[in-house]
Amino acid sequence: MKSIYKPYGVSKTSFWIGMVLTVLAILFLLFDSITKLLMLGFVVQASAQAGITASEVFWIGFILMVCIILYLIPKTSIFGSVLMTGYLGGAVVSILLSKSPVAFTIFPIVVGVFIWGGLFLRDKELQSVFPWRK
C-alpha cells in the first residue's frame, strides 16, 4: 500500500495535524463564502454595519471561494494561502471599522494561523523556506 505522506515528505503525525487545521479553516471559510454568495439576510445586515453594500457581499463571497479553490489545489496552495491572508486581513479591518469588540478580531487571525499552520505541517518544501530553529 502506497503511503499518502511520501509525496509531502512529512511525518504521519505532521501530515494529519496539518490536515485537521486545514479542514477546520476551510469549513469556516466555506461557510463564510456560501452565506455571502447566497446573500443571506443576517450576512447582508452585518456587512452593512461595516459599510459594505449588499451588491458587494456577493463579490466578496465569490473572491473568497476562488481563494479557497486555489488553496485546495496542491500546485496553487501557497498562492491561495497568500490571497486568503489578505482576505482575513480585510476581515480584521472591517471588524475594527464596524466598532465591533476588538476581541472579534481574534477569529480571523486564528483562521489565518490554521491556514498557514496546516499547510506548513503538510508541506516539506514550505518547511524548508521557513525552518524551525533548534
N, C-alpha and C positions, 0 to 999 in steps of 0.2 A: 504494500500500500504506500502510495506516494505521500510524503508529508506536505501539508499546505504551508508550513512555516519556512521551508527551504528557500523559495524564491525571495523571501523578505530578509533572510539572513539573520533572523532574531530567534530568541528562545521561545518555547511554547508559552511560558508564563507571560513574557513581554507581549507576545502577539495577542493573547486573549485579554489581557488587561487593556491593551490598546483598542481592541475590538469593542469591549464594553464601553469605554469612554466615547468611542466613535458613535456607537449606536445610540447612546444617551443624548449626545449632542444632535445627531441627525433627527431623532424622534422629535425633539423640541423644535428644531428649525423647520421640519416638515409641517408640524402643527402650525407654526407661525406663518409659513408661506401659504399653506392651504386656506387658512382662515382669512388671509389677506386676498388671495385670489377669488375666494367666494364672496368677499366683501361683506362679511357678517357684521351685523349691526353693532355689537359691542366693540369690534375692532375699529370700525369707522369712527365710532364715538370717541374711543380712547385716542385714536390718531388725531382727531380734530383738536383735542386738548393740547397736543404737541404742535399744532399748526399745520398739520398735514391734511390736504383736501381728500375727499372721497375718491376722486379720479386718480390721485397719486397712490392711494393704498394698493390698488390692483398692480400697478407697475412695480412697486416695492416688493410685493409678493412674487411677481414674475422674476425680478432680478435675483431674489433670494433663491428661487427654485433653480435658476441657471447655476448659481454658485454651488448649490447642493449637488447638482448633477456633475459639475466639474470636480468636486471633492470626491465623489464616489467612483470616478473613473481613475484607476491607478496611475495612468500616464499624466493626468492633469490634476492630481490630488493636491499638490503643493500650490499650484495656481488657484485652485478652488479655496484652499485654506487662506491664502492671502486676501482673496476677494471677500470671504466671509469675515475675516478680521476687520476689514473696512466696514462691512455691513454692521457688525456688532459695535464698532466704534461710533457709527451713526446712531445706533440704538441708545448708547450711553448719552450722547449729546441730546437726543430727543427727550430722554428721561429727565435730564437736568433742565432743559428749556421748558418742559411742561410743569416745572415746580413740584414734581413728584419727590418723595423722600429719597435722599441720596442713597439709602440702603438698597433701593431698587436697581442701582447700577451694578450691584454685585452679580446679579443673574447673568447678564450678557458677558460679563468678564469671565465668570466660571465656564460658560458655554465655550468661549474662546479658548480657555485653558484645556477643556476637554477636546476640542477640535485639534489643537496642536499637540497636546499630550498623547492623544490616541494615535495620531499619525507618527509622532516621534517614536513611540513604543513599537510600532509595527514596521518601521522603515529603517533599515540599517544604513542606507545612504544618507538619510536625514540625520541620523545619529553621528555620522562621520563629519557632517558640516557643523553640527552643534554638539561636540563631545562633552560628556560628563568628566569633570576633573576629579582626580583622586587625591 
